[in-house]
């Protein structure tokens, strides 16, 4: 592979073709491990966000002889081809995604709209639709006073548990499920506190006084009646409630899973994003 500088460009070409709907076995037919293995690796690493490869940079020869220069020229020729393909794919890809999303939102059947579309496009459309749905289910409170009002209102009827972390991690947990190991998982990773105490923690965080410099926070709100008969330590009470739930151990998962319905909010800087079910 090192003796043929154009190989990387061919690999990118194969990956792009497969990501855009061509049959993988057809594209890789007759290729040996030197090409097949890196293509498989790149496909596995791909997030399918857009299926458009990053631009390929040109190389310069460190040698003056014609043999090395010919190899570099071959590589750069393939790079130009690959970059041209990527530009064309991007110019066609984004408008199509926007059109598919608009068609589905207008009431057309998703199955009809996406029928025959390559997986990369289907995944991109699904991602856009999920993003819009998530955005419409959230309410934003900006600044400590607005945040205080929202948290204190919920704290009247719910126990508040907070988890300081990176902003992106807080958002990701909010959109999925928070899982911890049984034993000390809840009490070691989440802080049970009053609404006012949670606000004070956020205020300190905004002032730069946060654990490990974190700027994000994930917040759970559990209805008080669910934990009233448990331990006086509500962290332990929550853990016991999750251990006794029907979902514990489901599908072989030994972790404690906090249901999404209790995901109250996540903090990113001065913005608190709150699920509208708590409004």
C-alpha positions as CSV (number, residue, x, y, z in Angstrom):
1,X,0.0,0.0,0.0
2,X,2.9,2.4,0.8
3,X,4.3,1.8,-2.7
4,X,1.2,3.1,-4.3
5,X,0.3,6.6,-3.1
6,X,-3.1,6.5,-5.0
7,X,-4.4,3.6,-2.9
8,X,-5.9,5.8,-0.2
9,X,-7.9,7.8,-2.7
10,X,-9.3,4.5,-4.2
11,X,-10.2,3.4,-0.7
12,X,-12.1,6.7,-0.1
13,X,-13.8,6.2,-3.5
14,X,-15.0,2.6,-2.5
15,X,-16.2,3.8,0.9
16,X,-18.2,6.7,-0.7
17,X,-19.8,4.4,-3.3
18,X,-20.9,1.9,-0.6
19,X,-22.2,4.6,1.7
20,X,-24.3,6.0,-1.1
21,X,-26.1,2.8,-1.8
22,X,-24.0,0.5,-4.0
23,X,-23.7,-3.1,-3.0
24,X,-20.6,-3.6,-0.9
25,X,-19.7,-7.0,-2.4
26,X,-20.1,-5.7,-5.9
27,X,-17.8,-2.7,-5.2
28,X,-15.2,-4.9,-3.5
29,X,-15.4,-7.8,-5.9
30,X,-12.0,-9.1,-6.8
31,X,-10.1,-6.9,-4.3
32,X,-7.6,-8.4,-1.9
33,X,-7.2,-7.7,1.9
34,X,-4.9,-4.7,1.1
35,X,-8.0,-2.8,-0.1
36,X,-10.9,-4.7,1.4
37,X,-9.7,-4.5,5.0
38,X,-9.2,-0.6,5.2
39,X,-12.5,-0.1,3.4
40,X,-14.2,-2.3,6.0
41,X,-12.5,-0.4,8.8
42,X,-13.6,3.0,7.4
43,X,-17.2,1.8,7.0
44,X,-17.2,0.6,10.6
45,X,-15.9,3.9,11.9
46,X,-18.3,5.9,9.8
47,X,-21.1,7.6,11.7
48,X,-23.2,7.9,8.5
49,X,-23.9,11.6,9.4
50,X,-23.6,12.6,5.8
51,X,-21.6,9.8,4.1
52,X,-19.5,12.6,2.5
53,X,-15.8,12.0,2.9
54,X,-13.5,14.7,4.2
55,X,-11.3,16.5,1.5
56,X,-8.2,14.6,0.6
57,X,-5.1,16.7,0.9
58,X,-2.4,16.8,-1.9
59,X,1.0,15.4,-1.2
60,X,4.4,16.8,-2.0
61,X,7.4,14.6,-2.9
62,X,10.4,14.7,-0.6
63,X,12.5,13.3,-3.4
64,X,13.6,14.7,-6.7
65,X,13.7,11.5,-8.8
66,X,11.0,10.9,-11.5
67,X,9.8,7.6,-10.0
68,X,8.7,9.2,-6.7
69,X,7.3,12.2,-8.5
70,X,5.2,10.0,-10.7
71,X,3.8,8.2,-7.7
72,X,2.9,11.6,-6.1
73,X,1.3,12.8,-9.3
74,X,-0.9,9.6,-9.4
75,X,-1.9,10.2,-5.8
76,X,-2.8,13.8,-6.4
77,X,-4.8,12.9,-9.5
78,X,-6.9,10.5,-7.5
79,X,-7.2,13.1,-4.8
80,X,-8.7,15.6,-7.3
81,X,-11.1,12.9,-8.5
82,X,-12.1,12.1,-4.9
83,X,-12.6,15.7,-3.9
84,X,-14.6,16.4,-7.0
85,X,-16.9,13.5,-6.2
86,X,-17.2,14.6,-2.6
87,X,-18.2,18.1,-3.7
88,X,-20.8,16.8,-6.1
89,X,-22.2,14.5,-3.5
90,X,-22.5,17.3,-0.9
91,X,-24.2,19.6,-3.4
92,X,-26.7,16.9,-4.2
93,X,-27.0,15.4,-0.8
94,X,-28.1,18.3,1.5
95,X,-30.9,19.6,-0.8
96,X,-32.3,16.0,-1.1
97,X,-32.3,15.6,2.7
98,X,-34.1,18.9,3.2
99,X,-36.6,17.9,0.5
100,X,-37.3,14.5,2.1
101,X,-37.7,16.1,5.5
102,X,-40.1,18.7,4.1
103,X,-42.2,16.0,2.2
104,X,-42.5,13.9,5.4
105,X,-43.5,16.9,7.5
106,X,-46.1,17.8,4.9
107,X,-47.9,14.5,5.6
108,X,-46.5,12.2,3.0
109,X,-45.7,8.6,4.0
110,X,-42.1,8.3,5.2
111,X,-42.0,4.8,3.6
112,X,-43.1,6.3,0.3
113,X,-40.7,9.3,0.5
114,X,-37.6,7.2,1.4
115,X,-38.4,4.2,-0.7
116,X,-35.2,3.3,-2.6
117,X,-33.1,5.9,-0.9
118,X,-29.6,4.7,0.2
119,X,-29.1,4.1,3.9
120,X,-26.9,7.2,4.3
121,X,-29.8,9.4,3.2
122,X,-32.4,7.5,5.3
123,X,-30.2,7.9,8.4
124,X,-29.6,11.6,7.7
125,X,-33.4,12.2,7.3
126,X,-34.2,10.2,10.5
127,X,-31.6,12.3,12.3
128,X,-33.1,15.6,11.2
129,X,-36.6,14.5,12.1
130,X,-35.5,13.3,15.5
131,X,-33.7,16.6,16.1
132,X,-36.8,18.7,15.2
133,X,-39.0,16.5,17.4
134,X,-36.5,16.9,20.3
135,X,-36.3,20.6,19.9
136,X,-40.1,21.1,20.0
137,X,-40.3,19.1,23.3
138,X,-37.9,21.4,25.2
139,X,-38.3,24.7,26.9
140,X,-35.2,26.9,27.5
141,X,-34.5,29.0,30.6
142,X,-31.5,31.3,30.3
143,X,-29.8,33.0,33.2
144,X,-29.7,32.0,36.9
145,X,-33.0,33.7,37.8
146,X,-35.0,32.0,35.1
147,X,-33.3,28.7,35.9
148,X,-34.1,29.2,39.6
149,X,-37.8,29.7,38.9
150,X,-38.0,26.5,36.9
151,X,-36.2,24.3,39.3
152,X,-38.0,25.6,42.4
153,X,-41.3,25.1,40.8
154,X,-40.5,21.4,40.1
155,X,-38.9,20.9,43.4
156,X,-42.2,21.4,45.2
157,X,-43.4,18.0,44.0
158,X,-40.2,16.2,43.0
159,X,-36.9,15.2,44.5
160,X,-34.0,16.7,42.5
161,X,-30.9,14.7,41.6
162,X,-28.0,16.3,39.7
163,X,-25.0,15.0,37.9
164,X,-22.2,17.5,36.8
165,X,-20.5,16.6,33.6
166,X,-19.4,17.9,30.2
167,X,-22.1,19.8,28.3
168,X,-22.3,17.3,25.4
169,X,-22.4,14.4,27.8
170,X,-25.3,16.0,29.8
171,X,-27.3,16.4,26.6
172,X,-26.6,12.9,25.5
173,X,-27.7,11.4,28.8
174,X,-30.9,13.5,28.7
175,X,-31.8,12.2,25.3
176,X,-31.2,8.6,26.3
177,X,-31.1,6.9,29.7
178,X,-28.8,7.4,32.7
179,X,-27.3,4.0,33.7
180,X,-25.4,3.3,36.8
181,X,-24.1,0.2,38.5
182,X,-26.0,-1.2,41.6
183,X,-24.5,-0.6,45.0
184,X,-23.2,2.9,45.2
185,X,-24.0,4.0,41.6
186,X,-26.7,6.5,42.4
187,X,-25.1,8.1,45.5
188,X,-21.7,8.3,43.9
189,X,-22.6,9.8,40.6
190,X,-25.7,11.9,41.5
191,X,-26.4,14.5,44.2
192,X,-29.8,14.5,45.9
193,X,-30.5,18.0,47.0
194,X,-33.2,20.6,47.5
195,X,-34.2,22.9,44.6
196,X,-32.4,25.9,46.2
197,X,-29.3,23.8,46.7
198,X,-29.4,22.7,43.0
199,X,-29.7,26.3,41.9
200,X,-26.8,27.3,44.2
201,X,-24.7,24.5,42.6
202,X,-25.5,25.8,39.1
203,X,-24.7,29.4,40.2
204,X,-21.3,28.2,41.5
205,X,-20.8,26.4,38.2
206,X,-21.5,29.5,36.2
207,X,-19.0,31.4,38.3
208,X,-16.3,28.8,37.3
209,X,-16.3,26.9,40.6
210,X,-17.3,23.5,39.4
211,X,-16.1,19.9,39.8
212,X,-13.3,19.4,37.2
213,X,-14.4,22.6,35.5
214,X,-17.5,21.0,34.1
215,X,-20.0,23.4,32.4
216,X,-22.8,20.9,31.9
217,X,-25.3,19.2,34.2
218,X,-28.0,16.5,33.9
219,X,-31.0,16.8,36.2
220,X,-33.5,14.1,37.2
221,X,-36.8,14.9,38.9
222,X,-38.5,12.0,40.7
223,X,-42.1,12.5,42.0
224,X,-41.9,12.6,45.8
225,X,-44.7,10.1,46.4
226,X,-42.5,7.4,44.7
227,X,-39.8,7.7,47.3
228,X,-41.7,8.7,50.4
229,X,-41.8,5.1,51.9
230,X,-38.1,4.4,51.1
231,X,-34.9,5.3,52.9
232,X,-34.4,8.8,54.4
233,X,-31.5,9.0,52.0
234,X,-33.4,9.6,48.8
235,X,-30.4,8.4,46.7
236,X,-30.7,5.0,48.4
237,X,-34.5,5.1,48.0
238,X,-34.2,5.8,44.3
239,X,-31.7,3.0,43.9
240,X,-34.0,0.6,45.7
241,X,-36.9,1.7,43.5
242,X,-34.9,1.0,40.3
243,X,-33.8,-2.4,41.7
244,X,-37.4,-3.4,42.3
245,X,-38.7,-2.1,38.9
246,X,-39.8,-4.6,36.2
247,X,-37.1,-3.2,33.8
248,X,-34.2,-4.2,36.1
249,X,-32.2,-7.0,34.5
250,X,-34.2,-6.8,31.3
251,X,-32.3,-8.1,28.2
252,X,-29.4,-9.0,30.5
253,X,-28.6,-5.4,31.5
254,X,-27.3,-5.5,35.1
255,X,-27.2,-1.7,35.4
256,X,-29.8,0.5,37.0
257,X,-31.6,2.5,34.4
258,X,-33.4,5.8,35.2
259,X,-36.5,5.9,32.9
260,X,-36.5,8.9,30.4
261,X,-39.8,10.1,31.9
262,X,-37.8,11.4,34.9
263,X,-35.2,13.3,32.8
264,X,-36.1,16.8,33.8
265,X,-33.4,19.0,32.2
266,X,-29.8,19.5,31.1
267,X,-27.6,22.5,31.5
268,X,-25.3,23.9,28.8
269,X,-23.6,27.1,30.0
270,X,-26.3,29.6,31.1
271,X,-29.0,27.7,29.3
272,X,-31.2,25.1,31.0
273,X,-33.2,22.9,28.6
274,X,-36.3,21.5,30.3
275,X,-38.6,18.8,29.0
276,X,-42.0,20.4,28.5
277,X,-43.7,17.6,30.4
278,X,-42.5,19.4,33.6
279,X,-43.8,22.8,32.5
